[in-house]
């Protein structure tokens, strides 16, 4: 008896062998892709991780479906003809698999249209915030700030805010008391911007000549009557997207310290109480 006949005779053995072969093939493909990206640097690291994650998901699904079809074919004769001629069954399964197909197509478009990469900090549907840890054909996994991992179907993603698309602008709004001289406030904020640019030059976004594209600067007076509390000023700076959160925190710290050092008072909620015919009326906030 030849080995092919032996495998056919012992169907369970052939199924177990097929499972092992599928597992080995998936491992080899994933390992080869991983080693390839380790030795090459022709694309950005985040993009390499994204492609690797998608290939890993694709090989897993392909191997799993192939194994299932092979296992069924061992016990169902003419399984190939049944698949080819399953008209009504195909329609029924098609309706049942609509969500799966939707998830897979959405996952492919996420990668093809470069909407996100592994390692990006994103907001999904204005609800969920976190760092992308895995991109699959059906699911997207993000790790929230608390450490929890959120898994969401690709088909459920309607809107993505990506904080890591090439560049990010830090925008800080400062509401100062009406009693402060606007000209002096602008001068103090300019001093704060100079400190930020000097201490955190490494965070700034650079052009091809390694010069800052848009260092921190005072954008100007953006609102005269912000919330009926004071005058609003805005400071902006274009930074490297990977350093956005550190740059934003340091910018706020330096601005706050500089305003404190020069005794610039920020706006506060106020309440004016005055008697009118023995009745107290409240004005303001």
Secondary structure, 3 states (H helix, E strand, C coil): CCHHHHHHHCHHHHHHHHHHHHHHHHHHHHHHHHHHHHHCCCCCHHHHHHHHHHHHHHHHHHHHHHHHHHHHHHHCCCHHHHHHHCHHHHHHHHHHCHHHHHHHHHHHHHHHCCCCCCCCEEEECCCEEEEEEEECCCEEEEECCCCCEEEEEHHHCCCEEECCCCEEEEEEEEEECCCCCHHHHHHHHHHHHHHHHHHCHHHECECCCCCECCCCEEEEEEEEEECCCEEEEEEEEEEEHHHHHHHHHHHHHHHHHHHHHCCCCECCCCEEEEEECCEEEEEEC
